[in-house]
Amino acid sequence: MKAEQGPFLLLNTKKIVSRLHEWFPDAARELVVVTTKADIPSADIPAYARRFLHLEVVPNLWELSDDELLALARRFGVRRILSLGEREVLRAARIRAELGLPGQSLASATAYRDKHVMKSTLAAAGIDVAPMRKFRTNDDLAEFAWKVGFPVVVKELDSGASNGTVVLMDEEDLRALPERATAAPRLAEAWVEGDFYHVNGLMKDGEVVLAVPSRNLYSDWFSVAYDAPTMTGMMPDDHPLSERLRSTARQVVAALPAVPDLCAFHLELFHTADDRVVVCEIACRAGAALVSDVHEAVLGVNFHGASLLGQAGRGDQVEIRPTGERLGFVWFPPAKGVLRALPDTCPLPGTVSYRPCGDIGRRYGSSSGLGRPIAEMVFRLTEPDTGAELRRIEEWWDDNVVWEHRTNAVPDRWKTPRRKPADA
């Protein structure tokens, strides 16, 4: 087989530019980088440019058209296209297809980005997903809602982190939903009542090679619609649910068109009161927020770096060195209201780091997606009941943060201390 020639083109939105030399020591000869500012200070852009074969820093990757990226790839004769962000998955696949380059195919990228394609494929493989329907008009949505009952979840087909997700609690919410002039299709799903979990890990050629189950107190939607913390903690390996979650991850990855070589994945699931494991969705990328950070601390491998090496055809360079620890993190989002006080430190046992970053006296408003937190925390887990450890952190936060004119607190119906957790 003829050896591949030429550099790699990286489309980047993550704060990993300062670490690229760890994974690509010859970056000055083999990396063409198009990136948002990410972790590059403006004054250092010329210095960073000397580290790579070519560097372009743009406010937004989508300011460059596919044609411009194709021209850049042809100019440097790139051998592969690398990307890390969810929005870049399909774009990178299109460019690969146009240039005839190896890597994730358009069919695989579509299955991991289009939620209807994804869940239709999983359902056909016998994997439990919520009842769903792709719809264009509100009449179609109403027909689905009357069939499955409320609440109904409305999503963009290719959204991530609950951006643009709407939950219709009743017919009044349904009537208030604006009709779309463009009639672009969206996805409607039946609400799944259950505890929320992640499995983060690595897959290779359609098989899971690493899977770490984690318990979450809330799905992302609660942190967008209300002020629920984005909080997750790794579960014990011997927890009865851990192996079921890992097994479901293996089934999901096997059912979808394979991503070649090594790639991170982020799987979201529900565990219901009647003991079903229901898949929410999966992404062929590392989880957001501090997911990569805490997993790197306990596994010795950075999911972003592993994905880049996998896409470069160098997945065999990745080493996993587990410490045996369990970590978790929390992003405390702003509420809608005026922030009057937040803790300077966290006295809870197991705290690894705590960083307040909110502005006292500032009035915070609504957001269409997960924004920046007003505090973040990393913690060590030691007990068999991960949910109980997470709830103690949430209760400490609720007792110590002070809001004035707060309007989006999590309703009692959803507040986790009032619900019996499935993993208790």
C-alpha positions as CSV (number, residue, x, y, z in Angstrom):
1,M,0.0,0.0,0.0
2,K,1.3,3.4,-0.9
3,A,2.3,5.5,2.1
4,E,0.1,8.6,2.6
5,Q,1.8,11.9,1.7
6,G,1.0,15.5,2.7
7,P,-0.1,17.3,5.9
8,F,-3.3,17.2,7.8
9,L,-6.0,19.9,7.8
10,L,-7.5,20.5,11.2
11,L,-10.8,22.3,11.7
12,N,-10.8,23.3,15.3
13,T,-13.1,25.1,17.9
14,K,-11.6,23.6,21.1
15,K,-9.0,24.9,23.5
16,I,-6.4,22.4,22.4
17,V,-4.1,24.5,20.1
18,S,-1.5,24.8,22.8
19,R,-1.4,21.0,23.2
20,L,-1.2,20.0,19.5
21,H,2.6,19.5,19.7
22,E,2.0,16.8,22.3
23,W,0.1,14.7,19.7
24,F,1.8,16.0,16.6
25,P,5.5,16.7,17.4
26,D,6.2,17.5,13.8
27,A,3.3,20.0,13.6
28,A,5.5,22.6,11.9
29,R,5.6,20.4,8.8
30,E,2.4,18.4,9.0
31,L,-0.4,20.5,10.5
32,V,-2.5,23.1,8.6
33,V,-4.7,24.6,11.3
34,V,-7.9,26.6,10.9
35,T,-9.2,27.5,14.3
36,T,-11.3,29.9,16.3
37,K,-9.3,31.9,18.8
38,A,-9.8,29.0,21.3
39,D,-6.8,29.2,23.6
40,I,-4.6,31.5,21.5
41,P,-4.1,35.0,23.0
42,S,-4.4,37.6,20.3
43,A,-0.9,38.9,21.0
44,D,0.6,35.4,20.5
45,I,-1.0,34.6,17.1
46,P,2.3,35.3,15.1
47,A,4.3,33.1,17.5
48,Y,1.7,30.3,17.3
49,A,1.8,30.6,13.5
50,R,5.4,29.6,13.5
51,R,4.5,26.3,15.2
52,F,2.5,25.0,12.3
53,L,2.8,24.6,8.6
54,H,-0.1,27.1,8.3
55,L,-2.4,28.7,10.8
56,E,-5.6,30.7,10.2
57,V,-7.4,32.2,13.1
58,V,-11.1,33.1,12.4
59,P,-13.9,34.3,14.7
60,N,-16.1,31.5,13.5
61,L,-15.3,28.4,11.3
62,W,-18.5,29.0,9.4
63,E,-17.1,32.3,8.0
64,L,-15.1,30.1,5.7
65,S,-17.2,28.3,3.0
66,D,-16.7,24.7,2.1
67,D,-15.2,25.9,-1.2
68,E,-12.6,28.0,0.7
69,L,-11.6,25.0,2.9
70,L,-11.4,22.8,-0.2
71,A,-9.1,25.3,-1.9
72,L,-6.9,25.4,1.3
73,A,-6.8,21.6,1.3
74,R,-5.8,21.4,-2.3
75,R,-3.2,24.2,-1.9
76,F,-1.3,22.2,0.7
77,G,-2.1,18.7,-0.7
78,V,-3.5,17.5,2.6
79,R,-3.8,13.8,3.2
80,R,-6.6,13.8,5.9
81,I,-9.2,16.1,7.4
82,L,-9.3,16.3,11.2
83,S,-12.0,17.9,13.4
84,L,-13.3,17.9,17.0
85,G,-16.5,19.9,17.1
86,E,-19.9,18.4,16.6
87,R,-20.9,21.0,14.0
88,E,-17.8,20.1,12.0
89,V,-18.5,16.3,11.7
90,L,-20.6,16.5,8.6
91,R,-18.5,19.3,7.1
92,A,-15.3,17.3,7.4
93,A,-17.0,14.3,5.9
94,R,-18.2,16.3,2.9
95,I,-14.7,17.6,2.3
96,R,-13.2,14.1,2.6
97,A,-15.7,12.8,0.1
98,E,-15.0,15.7,-2.4
99,L,-11.2,15.1,-2.2
100,G,-11.4,11.3,-2.0
101,L,-9.6,11.2,1.4
102,P,-9.7,8.4,4.0
103,G,-11.7,9.0,7.3
104,Q,-15.2,9.0,8.5
105,S,-17.7,8.6,5.6
106,L,-20.7,10.9,4.9
107,A,-23.0,8.0,5.8
108,S,-21.3,7.5,9.2
109,A,-21.2,11.3,9.9
110,T,-24.9,11.6,9.0
111,A,-25.8,8.8,11.4
112,Y,-24.0,10.5,14.3
113,R,-25.4,13.9,13.5
114,D,-29.0,13.5,12.2
115,K,-31.0,12.4,15.2
116,H,-33.8,10.9,13.2
117,V,-31.3,8.8,11.1
118,M,-29.5,7.8,14.3
119,K,-32.5,6.7,16.3
120,S,-34.2,5.0,13.3
121,T,-31.0,3.0,12.9
122,L,-30.9,2.1,16.6
123,A,-34.5,1.2,16.7
124,A,-34.1,-1.1,13.7
125,A,-31.3,-2.8,15.7
126,G,-33.6,-3.5,18.6
127,I,-32.2,-0.7,20.8
128,D,-34.7,1.1,23.0
129,V,-35.2,4.8,22.0
130,A,-38.1,7.2,22.7
131,P,-41.1,7.2,20.3
132,M,-40.3,9.9,17.7
133,R,-41.5,11.6,14.5
134,K,-39.8,13.9,12.0
135,F,-42.2,16.7,11.3
136,R,-42.5,19.9,9.3
137,T,-45.7,21.5,10.4
138,N,-47.3,22.1,13.8
139,D,-50.3,20.0,12.7
140,D,-48.0,17.0,12.3
141,L,-46.5,17.8,15.7
142,A,-50.0,18.0,17.3
143,E,-50.9,14.6,15.8
144,F,-47.8,13.1,17.3
145,A,-48.4,14.8,20.7
146,W,-52.0,13.5,20.8
147,K,-50.7,10.0,20.1
148,V,-47.9,9.8,22.7
149,G,-49.1,12.4,25.3
150,F,-47.3,15.3,26.9
151,P,-44.6,16.3,27.6
152,V,-43.2,16.3,24.1
153,V,-39.6,17.2,23.3
154,V,-38.9,19.2,20.1
155,K,-35.4,19.2,18.8
156,E,-33.4,20.3,15.8
157,L,-32.3,17.2,13.8
158,D,-28.6,18.2,14.2
159,S,-28.5,20.1,17.4
160,G,-26.2,19.5,20.3
161,A,-26.2,20.3,24.1
162,S,-29.9,20.9,24.0
163,N,-29.5,24.1,21.8
164,G,-32.9,25.0,20.4
165,T,-34.6,22.2,22.3
166,V,-38.2,22.9,23.5
167,V,-40.3,20.8,25.8
168,L,-44.0,21.2,25.4
169,M,-45.7,20.4,28.7
170,D,-49.3,20.7,27.5
171,E,-51.6,21.8,24.7
172,E,-51.1,25.4,25.6
173,D,-47.4,25.1,25.0
174,L,-48.2,23.4,21.7
175,R,-50.5,26.2,20.5
176,A,-47.8,28.8,21.5
177,L,-45.0,27.1,19.4
178,P,-44.4,29.4,16.4
179,E,-45.0,27.8,13.0
180,R,-41.8,27.7,10.8
181,A,-41.9,29.7,7.6
182,T,-39.3,27.5,6.0
183,A,-40.9,24.2,7.1
184,A,-37.4,22.8,7.9
185,P,-37.9,19.4,9.5
186,R,-37.5,18.9,13.2
187,L,-37.7,15.9,15.5
188,A,-40.5,15.3,18.1
189,E,-39.9,12.8,20.8
190,A,-42.0,11.4,23.6
191,W,-40.7,12.5,27.1
192,V,-38.7,9.8,28.9
193,E,-39.1,9.9,32.6
194,G,-35.9,8.5,34.2
195,D,-32.5,9.1,35.7
196,F,-29.9,10.4,33.3
197,Y,-26.5,8.9,32.5
198,H,-23.5,9.3,30.2
199,V,-21.1,6.9,28.8
200,N,-17.9,8.5,27.7
201,G,-15.1,6.6,25.9
202,L,-13.3,5.6,22.8
203,M,-14.4,3.5,19.8
204,K,-12.5,2.0,17.0
205,D,-13.9,0.6,13.7
206,G,-17.3,0.1,15.1
207,E,-16.3,-1.4,18.5
208,V,-16.0,0.2,21.9
209,V,-12.5,0.0,23.3
210,L,-13.1,2.2,26.4
211,A,-16.4,3.0,28.2
212,V,-16.8,5.0,31.4
213,P,-20.4,5.3,32.8
214,S,-21.4,8.4,34.7
215,R,-24.4,9.5,36.6
216,N,-26.0,12.9,35.9
217,L,-28.5,14.7,38.0
218,Y,-30.1,16.5,35.0
219,S,-30.0,16.3,31.3
220,D,-28.7,19.4,29.4
221,W,-32.2,20.7,28.8
222,F,-32.7,21.4,32.5
223,S,-29.6,23.6,32.5
224,V,-30.9,25.6,29.5
225,A,-34.5,25.9,30.5
226,Y,-33.9,26.3,34.2
227,D,-30.7,26.8,36.3
228,A,-30.0,23.1,37.0
229,P,-26.3,22.3,37.4
230,T,-24.5,20.5,34.7
231,M,-23.2,17.8,37.0
232,T,-21.8,14.3,36.4
233,G,-19.8,11.7,38.3
234,M,-18.2,8.5,37.3
235,M,-19.9,5.4,38.6
236,P,-18.2,2.4,40.3
237,D,-17.2,-0.4,37.9
238,D,-19.1,-2.9,40.1
239,H,-22.4,-0.9,40.2
240,P,-25.2,-3.1,38.9
241,L,-26.1,-0.6,36.2
242,S,-22.5,0.1,35.0
243,E,-22.2,-3.0,32.9
244,R,-25.6,-2.5,31.4
245,L,-24.7,1.0,30.3
246,R,-21.4,-0.2,28.8
247,S,-23.2,-3.0,27.1
248,T,-25.7,-0.6,25.6
249,A,-22.8,1.6,24.4
250,R,-21.3,-1.4,22.6
251,Q,-24.7,-2.2,20.9
252,V,-25.1,1.5,19.8
253,V,-21.6,1.8,18.3
254,A,-22.0,-1.6,16.5
255,A,-25.4,-0.5,15.1
256,L,-24.2,2.7,13.5
257,P,-21.9,3.0,10.4
258,A,-18.4,2.7,11.8
259,V,-16.0,5.6,12.4
260,P,-12.6,4.4,11.2
261,D,-9.7,4.0,13.7
262,L,-9.9,5.6,17.1
263,C,-12.6,8.2,18.0
264,A,-14.1,9.6,21.2
265,F,-17.8,9.1,21.8
266,H,-20.4,10.7,24.2
267,L,-23.5,8.6,24.8
268,E,-26.6,9.8,26.7
269,L,-29.1,7.5,28.2
270,F,-32.1,7.2,30.6
271,H,-32.8,4.5,33.2
272,T,-36.5,4.4,33.8
273,A,-38.5,3.3,36.8
274,D,-39.5,0.1,35.0
275,D,-35.8,-0.7,34.6
276,R,-35.4,0.1,30.9
277,V,-32.2,1.7,29.5
278,V,-33.3,4.1,26.8
279,V,-30.9,5.8,24.5
280,C,-31.2,9.6,24.2
281,E,-28.4,10.1,21.6
282,I,-24.7,9.6,20.8
283,A,-22.0,11.9,19.4
284,C,-18.8,10.9,17.7
285,R,-16.8,13.4,19.7
286,A,-15.7,14.0,23.3
287,G,-18.2,15.3,25.8
288,A,-18.4,19.0,26.4
289,A,-17.6,21.1,29.5
290,L,-15.0,19.4,31.7
291,V,-15.7,15.8,30.4
292,S,-12.3,15.5,28.7
293,D,-10.5,17.1,31.7
294,V,-11.8,14.7,34.4
295,H,-11.4,11.6,32.2
296,E,-7.8,12.6,31.3
297,A,-7.0,12.9,35.0
298,V,-8.2,9.3,35.7
299,L,-7.3,7.6,32.4
300,G,-4.1,9.4,31.3
301,V,-5.6,10.0,27.8
302,N,-7.1,13.1,26.4
303,F,-10.2,12.3,24.3
304,H,-9.5,15.2,21.9
305,G,-6.0,14.1,21.4
306,A,-7.1,10.5,20.9
307,S,-9.7,11.5,18.3
308,L,-7.2,13.6,16.4
309,L,-4.6,10.8,16.3
310,G,-7.3,8.3,15.3
311,Q,-8.4,10.6,12.4
312,A,-4.7,10.9,11.4
313,G,-4.5,7.1,11.2
314,R,-2.3,7.0,14.3
315,G,-4.6,5.6,16.9
316,D,-2.1,3.0,17.9
317,Q,-0.1,5.8,19.5
318,V,-2.8,6.3,22.2
319,E,-2.1,4.8,25.6
320,I,-4.6,4.4,28.4
321,R,-3.2,4.6,31.9
322,P,-6.0,4.3,34.4
323,T,-5.4,5.5,38.0
324,G,-8.5,3.7,39.5
325,E,-9.9,7.0,40.7
326,R,-13.4,8.3,40.1
327,L,-14.0,12.0,39.4
328,G,-16.9,14.2,38.5
329,F,-17.5,17.9,37.8
330,V,-20.2,20.5,37.9
331,W,-20.9,23.6,36.0
332,F,-23.2,25.8,38.0
333,P,-25.1,27.9,35.4
334,P,-26.5,31.4,36.0
335,A,-30.2,31.7,36.9
336,K,-32.4,34.3,35.4
337,G,-32.0,37.1,38.0
338,V,-29.5,39.2,39.9
339,L,-26.6,37.3,41.5
340,R,-26.1,38.6,45.0
341,A,-23.7,36.1,46.5
342,L,-21.9,32.9,45.6
343,P,-19.4,30.8,47.7
344,D,-15.7,31.7,47.5
345,T,-14.7,28.1,48.4
346,C,-16.2,24.7,48.8
347,P,-15.7,22.9,52.1
348,L,-17.2,19.6,51.0
349,P,-15.0,16.4,51.3
350,G,-13.7,15.2,48.0
351,T,-13.4,18.7,46.5
352,V,-10.5,18.7,44.1
353,S,-11.0,22.2,42.7
354,Y,-13.6,25.0,43.0
355,R,-13.6,28.2,40.9
356,P,-16.2,30.9,41.2
357,C,-16.4,33.1,38.1
358,G,-19.8,34.8,38.3
359,D,-20.2,38.6,38.6
360,I,-21.8,39.6,41.9
361,G,-24.6,42.2,41.2
362,R,-25.0,41.2,37.5
363,R,-28.4,40.5,36.1
364,Y,-28.3,37.3,34.1
365,G,-30.8,36.5,31.4
366,S,-31.9,33.6,29.3
367,S,-29.8,31.5,26.9
368,S,-30.6,29.4,24.0
369,G,-28.0,26.8,24.9
370,L,-25.4,25.9,27.6
371,G,-23.4,29.1,28.3
372,R,-20.6,29.8,30.7
373,P,-21.0,28.8,34.3
374,I,-20.9,31.2,37.3
375,A,-18.8,28.5,39.2
376,E,-17.2,25.2,38.3
377,M,-16.0,22.4,40.5
378,V,-14.1,19.0,40.2
379,F,-14.6,16.5,42.9
380,R,-13.5,13.0,43.9
381,L,-16.1,10.2,44.3
382,T,-15.7,7.3,46.8
383,E,-19.2,6.0,47.6
384,P,-21.2,3.3,45.8
385,D,-24.2,5.7,45.4
386,T,-22.9,8.3,42.9
387,G,-26.3,10.0,42.8
388,A,-26.3,10.6,46.6
389,E,-22.9,12.3,46.3
390,L,-24.0,14.5,43.5
391,R,-27.2,15.5,45.4
392,R,-25.1,16.6,48.4
393,I,-23.2,19.0,46.2
394,E,-26.4,20.4,44.7
395,E,-27.9,20.9,48.1
396,W,-24.7,22.7,49.3
397,W,-24.9,25.0,46.3
398,D,-28.6,25.8,46.8
399,D,-27.9,26.7,50.4
400,N,-25.1,29.1,49.6
401,V,-25.8,30.9,46.3
402,V,-28.1,33.9,46.6
403,W,-30.3,35.2,43.7
404,E,-32.6,38.2,43.6
405,H,-35.7,38.1,41.3
406,R,-34.9,34.6,40.3
407,T,-37.4,33.3,37.8
408,N,-36.2,30.0,36.5
409,A,-35.5,27.7,39.5
410,V,-35.9,24.0,38.8
411,P,-39.6,23.2,39.5
412,D,-40.3,20.9,42.5
413,R,-41.5,18.2,40.0
414,W,-38.0,17.8,38.7
415,K,-35.8,18.7,41.7
416,T,-33.6,15.7,42.3
417,P,-33.7,15.5,46.1
418,R,-37.4,15.0,45.9
419,R,-37.2,12.0,43.5
420,K,-36.2,8.5,44.4
421,P,-33.1,7.8,42.3
422,A,-33.0,4.6,40.3
423,D,-29.5,3.9,41.5
424,A,-30.2,4.2,45.2
